[in-house]
Amino acid sequence: MPLTRTRQTLKDVAAACLGWRRAYTDATEVAAVLNAQTETAYRQATNSGLVIGQHDSALVMQPDVLDIRSRVLADVLHLENLLDGARTHGMPTELIQHLEAAVRHGLELSTLLADTTRSTAEAHLAGH
């Protein structure tokens, strides 16, 4: 295991190995997890080896945009299920409002990514 992951507890490592996910009850723990997710995402994006030159045409971008949209849409549908559960079980209003906003923005992102995909085909036809 890389040394950069020393902030994880043994419980976190074991849960990850078993495919379990942990819930956090402390705001400090939640903040640490959110920060770690952000750091990991930026590190992976930086280390992915992708360079701008590899995206030299609209059609080269299209499969990536379609993959991203697929994942976003699946996650938004999962969020909708969480929202339904929160409503069904009378969860706090603030939680429901945040879930509603996340679903709304996720659906907007999905639409924007669909528009982007269409634009890649149009750009190709225009010679780009």
Number of C-alpha atoms within 10 A of each C-alpha: 6 5 6 7 10 9 11 11 10 10 10 14 14 11 13 12 10 9 9 11 10 10 8 11 8 8 9 10 12 13 12 12 15 12 12 15 12 12 12 12 12 12 11 11 11 11 9 9 8 10 9 7 7 9 12 11 14 19 18 13 15 19 13 12 15 16 12 14 21 15 12 17 19 14 15 21 15 13 18 18 14 16 21 15 13 16 14 9 9 10 12 10 11 9 13 18 12 12 20 17 12 16 22 15 13 21 17 12 16 21 14 13 21 16 11 18 21 12 15 21 15 14 14 13 11 8 9 12
